[in-house]
Amino acid sequence: MTDLVMASMHRPHEDVAAILTGTLMVALGVTFLSTAGLLTGGTAGLALLLGQTTGFGFGAAFFTVNLPFYYLAVKRMGWKLAVRTFLAVLLVSLLSKLTASSVSMGHLDPIFAAVAGGALTGIGLLILFRHRASLGGINILALYLQERHNLRAGYVQLALDALILLSSLFVLAPDRFVLSLLGTSVLNLVLATNHRPGRYTGVS
């Protein structure tokens, strides 16, 4: 390795701290969204949708929905990313349950929930992406397309998230659907403006 690459490499303790921080941010964002009855894209959106339609807990649903995508993580991104992704998904599943039982909100404005929830989730994903981790599903596909075809992860995820959100039209009230789109747009704006190919040189 060159001196430049060595200097930009993340140390193991930095990766651990980043994964813990990133998953906590995502768990907080999901708590805002779910408390306001909103959805988001990706596998997190699918898990929230399952929770609203079946009563299945978000944590268990999120972990289960991600299982089929680990094959793509191993096949296309390698074991290192797959293991980190598995741990990140597990942590979000556990932390979201802990957050839901630790945080009580007497009043939560749904517009604020959409913006704050989307921003927190986007920041959490950004941290994970920069430390070679993801939250499975759409995140893995978006990262793969960015690394192999130079397509911005945020824009790829935005298009796929829109398809997922359209399926929620049969479940959400119109105002909640519009706010869910707002939250998802904020999330992907965070990624699109902060996770451009070649801008961040840190590696793990």
C-alpha positions in Angstrom: 0.0 0.0 0.0 1.1 3.6 -0.7 1.7 6.0 2.2 -1.4 8.0 1.1 -3.6 5.0 1.3 -2.2 3.9 4.6 -2.7 7.4 6.0 -6.4 7.5 4.9 -7.3 4.1 6.3 -9.7 3.9 9.2 -8.4 2.1 12.3 -10.4 -0.8 13.7 -11.6 1.2 16.7 -12.7 4.0 14.4 -14.8 1.6 12.4 -16.4 0.2 15.6 -17.2 3.7 16.9 -18.6 4.7 13.5 -20.9 1.7 13.2 -22.2 2.2 16.7 -22.8 5.9 16.0 -24.3 5.3 12.6 -26.8 2.6 13.7 -27.8 4.8 16.7 -28.6 7.7 14.3 -30.7 5.4 12.1 -32.5 3.9 15.1 -33.4 7.4 16.3 -34.5 8.4 12.8 -36.7 5.4 12.5 -38.2 6.1 15.9 -39.2 9.6 14.8 -40.8 8.2 11.6 -42.6 5.3 13.1 -44.0 7.5 16.0 -45.5 9.9 13.5 -46.9 7.0 11.4 -44.6 7.7 8.5 -42.6 5.4 6.2 -39.3 5.6 4.4 -37.7 3.7 1.6 -35.4 0.7 1.5 -35.7 -2.3 3.7 -36.3 0.0 6.6 -39.4 1.2 4.8 -40.5 -2.4 4.1 -40.1 -3.2 7.8 -42.1 -0.2 8.9 -44.8 -1.1 6.4 -44.9 -4.6 7.8 -45.2 -3.1 11.3 -48.1 -0.9 10.3 -50.0 -3.7 8.5 -49.3 -6.7 10.6 -48.2 -5.4 14.0 -44.9 -7.1 13.6 -42.2 -5.3 15.5 -39.8 -3.1 13.4 -36.6 -4.7 14.8 -37.6 -8.3 14.0 -39.1 -7.3 10.6 -36.0 -5.3 9.6 -33.7 -8.1 10.4 -35.8 -10.7 8.5 -36.4 -8.5 5.4 -32.6 -8.1 5.0 -31.7 -11.8 5.0 -32.1 -12.4 1.2 -29.7 -9.5 0.5 -26.7 -10.9 2.2 -26.0 -13.1 -0.8 -25.5 -10.0 -2.9 -23.3 -8.5 -0.2 -21.0 -11.5 -0.2 -21.1 -12.2 -4.0 -20.6 -8.6 -5.2 -19.1 -6.7 -2.2 -17.1 -9.3 -0.3 -17.3 -11.0 3.1 -15.9 -7.9 4.9 -18.8 -5.7 3.8 -21.3 -8.5 4.4 -20.2 -9.1 8.0 -20.3 -5.4 8.7 -23.7 -5.1 7.2 -25.0 -8.0 9.2 -23.7 -6.4 12.4 -25.2 -3.0 11.4 -28.6 -4.5 10.7 -28.5 -6.4 14.0 -27.6 -3.3 15.9 -30.3 -1.2 14.3 -32.8 -3.9 15.1 -31.7 -3.9 18.7 -31.3 -0.2 19.1 -34.6 0.6 17.5 -36.3 -1.5 20.1 -34.3 0.1 22.9 -35.0 3.6 21.6 -38.7 2.9 21.3 -38.8 1.8 25.0 -36.5 4.6 26.2 -37.9 7.7 24.5 -41.4 9.1 25.2 -42.8 11.8 23.0 -45.8 13.7 24.3 -46.1 15.7 21.1 -44.4 15.1 17.8 -45.2 17.3 14.8 -45.4 15.1 11.7 -43.5 17.6 9.5 -40.7 17.8 12.0 -40.7 14.0 12.3 -40.4 13.7 8.5 -37.5 16.1 8.2 -35.6 15.1 11.4 -36.2 11.4 10.9 -35.0 11.6 7.3 -32.0 13.6 8.2 -31.0 11.4 11.1 -31.4 8.3 9.0 -29.4 9.8 6.2 -26.6 10.9 8.5 -26.5 7.4 10.0 -26.3 5.8 6.6 -23.6 8.2 5.5 -21.4 7.2 8.5 -21.9 3.5 7.7 -21.2 4.0 4.0 -17.9 5.7 4.8 -16.8 2.9 7.0 -17.6 0.1 4.4 -20.9 -0.9 6.0 -24.6 -0.6 5.1 -28.0 -1.6 6.2 -28.5 -4.2 3.6 -31.1 -4.4 0.8 -31.2 -1.2 -1.2 -28.1 0.2 0.4 -26.0 -2.7 -0.8 -27.4 -2.3 -4.4 -26.8 1.5 -4.3 -23.2 1.0 -3.1 -22.5 -1.6 -5.6 -23.8 0.5 -8.5 -21.8 3.5 -7.3 -18.6 1.6 -7.0 -18.9 -0.4 -10.2 -20.7 2.1 -12.5 -20.0 5.5 -10.8 -23.7 6.1 -10.1 -24.4 8.2 -7.0 -25.7 6.0 -4.3 -28.2 8.7 -3.1 -29.9 9.0 -6.5 -30.1 5.3 -7.1 -31.6 4.8 -3.7 -34.0 7.7 -4.3 -35.5 6.1 -7.4 -35.8 2.7 -5.7 -37.3 4.2 -2.6 -39.9 6.0 -4.6 -41.1 2.6 -5.9 -41.3 1.2 -2.4 -43.2 4.2 -1.1 -45.7 3.9 -3.9 -46.7 0.6 -2.5 -47.7 2.3 0.7 -50.5 4.3 -1.0 -52.9 1.5 0.0 -51.9 1.8 3.7 -51.1 5.5 4.5 -53.4 8.5 4.5 -52.6 11.0 1.8 -51.0 13.5 4.2 -48.8 10.8 5.7 -47.8 9.6 2.3 -46.7 13.1 1.3 -44.7 13.5 4.5 -43.1 10.1 4.0 -41.9 11.3 0.6 -40.5 14.4 2.3 -38.6 12.4 4.8 -37.2 10.1 2.1 -36.2 13.0 0.0 -34.3 14.6 3.0 -32.6 11.2 3.6 -31.4 10.9 0.1 -30.4 14.5 -0.2 -28.0 14.0 2.7 -26.5 11.0 0.8 -26.4 12.7 -2.6 -24.7 15.8 -1.4 -22.2 14.1 1.0 -21.3 10.8 -0.5 -20.0 11.6 -4.0 -17.5 9.2 -5.6 -13.9 10.3 -5.0 -14.8 13.0 -2.5 -14.1 11.0 0.6 -10.8 9.1 0.7 -11.1 7.3 4.0 -11.1 3.5 3.7 -11.5 0.5 6.0 
